[in-house]
Amino acid sequence: MAVILEAMAVSGKPVSALRDRFPRYAMIRERLLCPARDIAPSLRLIRELFRGERLDLTDGVKVTWPDRWLIARPSTSEPVIRLAAEAPTAAEAGALVNRILEVLSPGA
């Protein structure tokens, strides 16, 4: 809070004007039902789908680009893969999630 107040004092602008200087992002979250035996193969398929991109395999499969990211991670409490994506628009974030859903649920 102190940093925000200092920025307001230095710039003479309200917090809304300071906020407008930062890019906005949209986040989309989905759950994909997946039997426990299929979770590891599904994550390998996602990793292969994004081969050549910047991957972080610490907690599932996270793919990052300069202005967006996508993560597919197994739930620890239920047989699902949790998907989340953040991008400049909801449509772009949704497209990332839908790409995974199309690959993992081709018959749906």
Secondary structure, DSSP 8 states (H G I E B T S, - for coil): -HHHHHHHHHH---HHHHHTTS---EEEEEEEE--HHHHHHHHHHHHHHTTTSEEE-TTSEEEEETTEEEEEEE-SSSSEEEEEEEESSHHHHHHHHHHHHHHH-TT-
